[in-house]
Amino acid sequence: MPSKRKLFGVPNDLIDSYFATDKYCVQWYMADWLWNTARVLQCPEVTLDIMKQTHIPTEFNFHPFTYELAFLKQIVERNLIQHGFAEDFIIEAKIKVSIRPDSKKMTCLGWLLDKDNFKYETKPVTKESYEDDFDPFDTSLIKN
């Protein structure tokens, strides 16, 4: 039987990968896209549903957000295979991002839920948008 202990780091890996500086789309990083989209929509919270490949609220389901979800799902799948678990062992993988309206900071919580209803969670992780404000819905910026 594979050790569940080996999956505890995966939610942190998901957050780190999503906000990594190599996740650069057009002229901005994912933190910039997320913060600016939340600002324009006046949305205090966004949830990435990695296994279902969607965002809540669905207004975030556009490029670059949808593009990055596939990479996050691959991280989960690779970890399951690497540690000897069945590919369908994880039934839920999510990242909840709370946007702080008074700053460009975001608090992230990541978790996995397995078939045994066991939850692997992160502690709160703070990420920040550093670039100038922009309109993420400007169609001249968004490339499919």
N, C-alpha and C positions, 0 to 999 in steps of 0.2 A: 504494500500500500504506500503510495507517495506521501511525503510529508507536507501537510498544509502550511507548515511554518515557512516554507519556501515561497509562498504566495503573498506574504505580508508586505513585501516591498513593491509589489506591482502597482498599487494605487499611486504611490509616490512617483514611480517611473512614468506613469501616465500623465500626471501633472507636469513633471519636469519636461517630458517630451513635447507636450502641447505648447508650453510657454518657452521652449528653447529658442535661442536666437537664430538657429538655422531654419526656423519656420517663418520665413520671410516671404510675403506675398505682395506684389506690386512694390510699394515703398515702405510697408509697415510690417511689424512683427504681430504675432497672434494676440499678444496682450493689448496692442494698440487697436487692432480690429475689434476685439471683444469690448474693450472699455468704450470706444467711440460708438459702437453699435448700441450698447446698453444706454449710453448717454443720450443718443438721438431718440431712442425708443422710450426713454425714461423707465427703464427696466432695472429693478434693483437686484435681480437674481436670474441666472442662466444655468440650466442643467444640461450637460452633455450626456446623452444616452449612447454609450459607445457600442453596445451590442446591437441596439436597434438602429444605429447610425442616424440619429436625429438629435435635435435640440428642443428644449422647452424653455421659452416659447418658440414656436415654429418660425417666427420672423428671422431667426438666426440661421435658417436653413438655406444659405446661399454661399457661393464661393467667396472667401476661402474656407469658411467653417466646415462645409460638407466635405471638402477635399481632405482635410486633416483627420476626420473621424476614421477613415479607412486605416490610416497608419496606427492609430491608437488601438483599434481592434486587432491588428496584427501583433502588437506588443502582448496583448492578453493571450492570443492563440499561441505565439511562440513560447511564452512562459509555461503554458499548460503542457505543451509537447515536451519542452526541455526538462520539466520536472516530473514527467511520467503520468500526467492526468489525461483523462479523456477530453477531447476537444469541446464537448458540451458541458464540462464540469462547472464552469462559471455561467450563471444564468443572468447576472446583472453586473454591469460595470458602468459607473457614473462618476462624473465630476460636477460638483455644485459650486458655482462661482457667485459670490456675493460682492456686488459692486458698491464701493464707498463713494457716495455722491460728492463729498467734500474734498476728495483727493483722487488721485489716479491709481489708488491701490485697490486690489481685489483680494478677497479671502477665499481660498479654495479648499474644498473637502473632497477627497476621492475615496471610493470604496468599490469592493467586489462583493458579490453574494454568490455562494456556491449552492449546488444541488441539495446539500444538507442544511441549508438555511444559515450557514456560518458566514459572518460578515468580516471582511478584512478592510480596516479603515485607516485613513491618515489622520494625523493631527492637523489643525488648521495651518495652511501654507499661504503666505502672502506673496503676491506677484504685483508688478507695477507696470503701467504704461508710461513710457518716457517721451514719446513723440508728441508733436503739436496736434491739436484737434483737427479732425477732418470729417467729411461726410461719407460714411461707408456705403451710402446708397447712391452715390454719384456713379452712374453707369459707365462713365468714361474710365473709372478706376477698376471696375470689376471685370475680370477676364474669366471666361469659362473654360 
